[in-house]
């Protein structure tokens, strides 16, 4: 896996309408790739890649509504089936984000798949439109706006959203000035159309897929637009598909996601044998965190080399959010809390290359803001943030606040895709009970939308990403069996 792929995973933003949409008629068909748009496989560049992994470039229209639209590049990779005699087809690895890449996943997480799954499929990855080494976009954002605590819309210490609205305008203006025509054509529906072009270029009549996080929404949209081109679809850590809110609902989900997950951190952070212990009782960890964040709101600590160059309350809150993605990250939050209580800071976290941050931020903003129109009124966010802060103090109003979409200059080109039960019953959802980014409540909304098309496996585990990551053996067996054999539980299932 290349350093670029690792950093993309670390900084991909998951964002998040209720406004009148100015739309064009949706484009629901994908034209099969012509011979000139086929795939010429070559050795991949970069370090840490499985020598079997091959790379190619797919040409797709920038604008599917315009037959004469310029073409853009989509970077594609694959590791062929390890047993051609058992090969079923291609398994597309759909990344999260928006702003994530699966280009090196055939060499990475794809190798965690059981042998019978690796025998059954060519493992295929890609860098979604706008994300290098596909044809890239860049907003040219100010360095300070690339801080994760800025990309997530944390309100001011007193709950004011004035700064967030100013940041939204500044970032949206930068994207309009520097993003070119391509940034107007980043959307989930267009990513799904690119996937169908890729299916055709691979020579597949139907496509299997494993989508994670935001990739579950991409996979759901693909299954809605192209239902009879789906084979076995696994959606892991699932987004709420609410067509009236789309990414706004995903951001709002962090309220409950943190509430579901923080008790697990508190139990870990209070264990007597834990060298990073922050309290003697689990019940003390939450009030300790809230007091510490409030103190850092009032008296931030200098943090040379970090972005921003201070440890303030919102940087601590963002670290909390990042750390709850996996129990393996808990020490990062605990160490920061322990240092801050003593008035010190740890070494500044390593920063990805700025060019990577710029690219990922542009893809994230373009996709989130083009999928649906967001409210533009400050009063809407003021009301929502105040309600959120009162009910969910750990997240301090961030999940209902304004992102660049509040000032986005381009109306959506089409209405969001509404997920329904129309199509073959070939979808398996896998979902951890305690997931900070895609909480169980939102996953149940996707399960409900799919109706008879889907079955959901709920896993008694904590963390974001379930299958072969933060789930459990029961959930992993269930998903692996479905991919290898097509056997799926007859009804929704719970893995204790």
N, C-alpha and C positions, 0 to 999 in steps of 0.2 A: 504494500500500500504506500502511495506517495505521501509526502508531507502535505501537499495541497489537499488531497482527499481527506486526511485527518483533520486539517484545519477547517475545511468546509463543514464537516460534521459538527465541529465544536461551535461554529458561529452561525450556522443556519438559523434564521429567525422564524418563529412560528407566530404569525400575527393573528390577524384577527380582522345587511346594514339596514338600516331602516331608513330608506329614502326612495323617492321616485326614481325609477331607472329609465335612462334614455338608452334604448337598445335597438339593435338591428335584429333581423330574424336569425335564430340560431342556425349554425352550420352543423349538421349531424352526420354527414357522410364523409368518408375518407376515400380518396382515390388511391388505388393500388400503385405502389412505387413503379415507375417506369424503369427499363433497363439502365438508363443513365443515372437513376437514383438508387441503384442497387448498392451492395456492400462489397468492397474489396478489402479482404482481411489481410492485415500485416502484423508483424511483431509490435507489441506495445512499447512505448518509451517510459522511462522512469525506473526507480528502484523499488525493491520489495514486492515485485509483481511475480506471480506464478508464471514460470516460463511457458506454460500452456496458454496463457491468456493472449487473445488476439484483439486487435483494435481496427476500427473502420469508421468512416464518416458517412452519415446519411444526410441527403439534401431534402429539405422540406420547405413548403411555402411559408413565408413570413406571415401572410394573411390568407387564411383558408377561404375567406369570402371573395377574394379577388383572384381569378384564374391566372392573371398576369403578374401576380405578386412576385417580388424578388425571392430567391431561395436563400435559406440560412443553413448552417451546418449543425448537425447533432452528432456529438462524439459517442461512439458505441463500442462496447467490449463484449467478449464472450470467452468462456471456457467450454469446449464441446463436451458432450456426454462422454462419460468414462467407459461406457459399454454401448457402442452403437447398436448392438443387437437388441438392447432393452430400451432404446431411445423412444420417448413419446413425443417430444417437441421441445419448445423453448420455455424457460421459466424466467420471466422478466423481473428483475429486482428493482422495485420502485422506491426511490429515496424519499426521505422526509424533507422538511424545510417549511415553506419553499426556500430554496437556496442550497439544498443538499444534492449530492451526487452519489450515484451508485457505480460509477465507472470502474472502480477497482474492487467492488464487492464480489465479483466472481472469484477473485484471489483471496478475499478477506472472509466476510461472514458466510459466503457461499460454501467455503470449505468446511464449515461446521455442520452442513447438511449431512444427513446419513447417506451411506453409500448407495442405497437403492434409489434415493432421490437424485443424487449426482449421476447415477446411471441413466435415469429416466429423462433427464433434461440437459440441453445446453443451458448454461447459466449466463444470462445476458444482463449487462449493466449499461447505463447511459448517463450523460450529463445533460439535464433538461435545458430547453431553449433558454438562451441568455447566459448560461453558466459556462465559463471556460473549462475545457478547451473547445466546447461548442461556441458558436458565434456569440461573443460576450457583450454584456451591457455594463455601464458604469455611470453612476450619478455624480461623481466628483464631490462627494460629501465632505464637509469640514471634518478634520481629524477628531474633534471632540464628539461629533455626532455618530462616530463609529463605536463609541463605548457601548457595551451591552446594556448598561443602565440607562442609556439614551435611546437605544433601539427598542427597548421595552419602555412604555410610557409611564414611568413612576412620577406621580405628582410631587409638588413641592412639599416640604415638611408640614406646612399648614393645610395641605389639601388643595392648594390653588392649582389650576390647570393652565394658567396664563403662559407659563414657560413651555408647556407641552404644545399648546396651539402655535406658539412662535416657532418651535422646533419643527412642527408639522409643515408649516408654510415654507420654512427655509429648506427642508429636505425635499418637499414636493417641487419647489422652484428649481432646485439643483437637478432633480431627475428630468424635469421638462427641458432644461437647458442643455443637459449633457447626455441624456439617455438615448437620443436618436429615435428613429421610427420604431425600432424593435421593442423598446420598452412599452409601447402602446399595444403590443401584440403578445405580451406575456400574460397567460391566464391558465387556469386549471384545465378548461375545456380544450385549449390549444395544445397543452401537454398531452392530453388524452388522444388528440388527433395525431400528434407526432408519434405516439405509441402505436397507433394503428398503421401508420406508414412504416414503422419499424417492423411490425408483424408481417406486413406484406413483403418487405425487403428480405426478411428472414425466410420467406417461403412457407410460412405457417398459415394454415386455414383458421386455426384457433390458437389463442395465446393463454398460457398460464402465467400467474403473477404472484409475487409476494410483496405487498406494499406495507410500509411501516410509517406510523405517525401521519404527517400530512400526506404521505403516499397512500394511506387508506382512502382519503378523499379522492385523490387522483384515480385510484383503482375503482372506486365506486362510480365516479363519473365515466370512466372508460366502460364499465359494465352497463351503465345506463345508455350511453351513446351507441355502443357496439355490442349489444347483449349476446348475439349469436356468434360473436368472434371470441368468446371467452371459453376457457376450458376448466381449469381449477384455479380459483382465486382465493388467496389467503390475505386477509386484512388484519394487521397486527398493531394494536394500540390506536384505537379508532376515534376519528374526529366526528363531532356532531355535524350532520349534513344539512342543518336548517337552511333552506334556500332563501329565507328572509334576512339572514344575518351572515352566513358563511363564516369567514375568518373572525368576525366580531364575536361570534359564539365560541370560537376556539380560544381566543384570548380570555374571554369571560370565564371559561372553564377552569382557569388556573385558581380561581377563588376556592372552588370545591376541591380541586386537585391537591392544593396545599393542605387544606383541612384534612383530607383523607390520608395524607402521607406524613405530615409532620409528627404525629404520634409515634410512628415507627422510628423516626430520627431521635425523638426524645427518649424512647426506651433504650436505644443504642447509646446515646450520649450520656446516659446516667448509669451505665453498667460499671460496677466496682473495678473490674479488671481492664477497663478501657483506658489506654494511655492518653486518649484525647477527651476524657470525661469532662463535662462542663457543669454538672450538677449531681447531687447525691440522690435525687428522686426525679423520675420522669416528669412528674407534675410541675417541677420547678423550671423545666427547660423553656417552655413557652413564655412565661412571664419574664424570664431572664433575657430571652431574645428580644422581646418587645421593649424592655427597658434599655437594652443596649442600643437598639436601632434608634430609639428616641434620643438617647444621649449623643449618638453620632450625628443625628440631625442638627443638634444644637452646637456640638463641638467636634467637627470632623478632624481626623488625624491626617497629617501629611503622609502621602504614599508615593515617593519618587519612583518614576518609571511606569506607574500604572496609568490607565486612562479611565476616568479622570485621575489626576495626581493627588487624590485624597480618598480616605476611607470615610464615607459619609453613610447616613442611614440607608439610603437607597442602594448603594453599592453592597452593603451588608444584605439587604433584602434580595438583591439580584443574585448574590452568592448563595443565599438560601434556596432560591428557586432552582438555580443550576445544580446544586448539590442534591436536591431531592429527586433528580432524574434516576439515580441508581444508588443503592446502599453503598456501593464501592466509592461513591463520592462524598459520603458523610464526613470523613476526616477533614476535607477542605473547609467545610463550614465550621466544624468544631475548632479547628486550629485558628481560624480567623476570629471566632468569638473569644477564645482564650487569650489571644494576643491583644485584641481590642480592649478587653477588660483590664489589661495591664497598661493600656495606653501605648501599645506598640503595634507594629504591623509586620506580617511575614514578608519575604521577598516578593516583589511585584510579579504577578502571573505573566507567563510568557505570552507575548502577543503574536497572533498570526501576521503574515505579511500584509501590509496595508492594501495592496492590490487585490488580494483575496477578499479581505473585508469589504472593500468597495464593490466588488463584483457580487458577492453574496447578498449584501444589503440591497443592491439595485434589483436583483432578481426577486428577493423577498417583497420589497415594496411594490414593484410592478405587478406581481401576481396578486398580492392581497388587495391592492387598490383597483385593479382592473376587473376582478371577479364580481364585485358589487360596489355600489355607491355607499359611502359612509356619511353619517350626519356631518354637517359643516358648522353647526351652531355650537358655540362654546357652552351655552346654557345646558344643552343635552349632556355634555360630558361633566359639567359641574354637578348636575343632579345625580348622575349615575355614580360618579366617583364618591360623592358624599354618602350615598347609600351603601356602596361597597365598603368604604372605610369603616362604617359603623358596624356592619355585619361580619366583615372578614378582616380584622386588623392586621393579620400577618402579611397580607398582600397590599394593604395601605391604599386601595383604590386603583392600583395599576390595571387590573384586568378589564376595567370598563372605561379606560381613558382613551385619548385621541392619539392615533398614529399618523404617519404622513398622509394616509387616505383621507383624513379630515380636510385636507387642502389640495387633494389630487386634482389636476386640471382637466383630466380626460374622463368623460362619462363612460360607463361600461358599454362595450359593443354588443353585448347580448345578455339576456337574463341568465341568472345562475341555473345550473342543471338541477332539477328536482329528482332525487333518487326515489325509485318506486320498485315494486315487486315484479315488474314486467320483464320476463326473460327466464332463462334456464336456472334451475336451482343448483348452483355450482359455486357458492360463496361460503367460506368459513371465516368467521371472525374469532380472533383470540384476544383476550383482554385481561390485564391484571386488575384486581380489585382496587388497588391503591396505586394510582398513576397521577403524578403531579401535572403532566402536560395534557393528557387525553383521559380525563376521569371517566369512571364507569358510567356515570349518568349520561354523558355524551355518546359513549359507545352504544348504550341501549337505544338511543335515538336512531343511530344508523341501523341497528338490528331491526328496529320497528319499521323503518323506511323500506328495507329490503323485503320484508314480509316472508313469503314462502321461499324466496331465492336463497335465504341464508340460514345458517345455524351459528350460534355463538357459544364459545367455550370461555367461561369466566374462571380465572385462575387466582387462587388465594396467595397472591404474591405482591410485593412492593417494587415499584420501579417502572420506568418508561421503556418500552420494547419488551415484549413477553417471550416470543418464540426464540429459543436458543440463546436467550439473554437473561432477563430478570424474572422469567416465569418459573415453572417447575416441571418435573419429569412427566407428570400426567398430561399437562398441556402440550409439551413438546412431542410426546408420543402421538397425541391426537392429530396434531398438525402434520407431522411426518407421515403418518398413515394415510391421511387424505392426499397429500402430494404424491406419494408413491403408488397408491392403489385406487384413489378416488373414494374410499370408504370414509364416510362422515357420520358423526353421531346422528341418530334419528331425531333428536330434539336438542334444545339448548342444554348445555352440560356445565357442571361445576367441578373444577379440579381442586380438591382440598389440599 
